[in-house]
Amino acid sequence: YELPSQAFRLEVAGPFREKRLQLTVLPLLHGQLSGPGSSEEAAEVIRATAPRQVLVELCHRRYGEVLACALLGLPLRPPSRLDILGNIHGGLLQHEFAPILKAARAVGAAVVPV
């Protein structure tokens, strides 16, 4: 599978010497919901590559809110002031993560908020 142009793969030492781990980094563009650099594009890569784990940059509280909405099909609440403040300083709003979490669950990947 060919990764998007902004993505890259790293190979790192695993827990055992003979085992190497592959890490794929998929940067998201702030505010981009579709097209290159979007969460939809990242979700497409996740569905195509079926990783065992997906790490997302979300605190546990925000992760829980996005996951609940993604699983139950509920619309996300309007962003909190904290979410908006993080967005102003380059963070992603919660709804931008929903396609990623849905794709990860669809392929059986463990989602780890970091």
Sequence and secondary structure as in RCSB ss.txt:
>XXXX:A:sequence
YELPSQAFRLEVAGPFREKRLQLTVLPLLHGQLSGPGSSEEAAEVIRATAPRQVLVELCHRRYGEVLACALLGLP
LRPPSRLDILGNIHGGLLQHEFAPILKAARAVGAAVVPV
>XXXX:A:secstr
    TT EEEEEE SSTT EEEEEE    TT  SSTTSHHHHHHHHHHH  SEEEE   HHHHHHHHHHHHHT  
     HHHHHHHHTT   GGGTHHHHHHHHHTT EEEE 
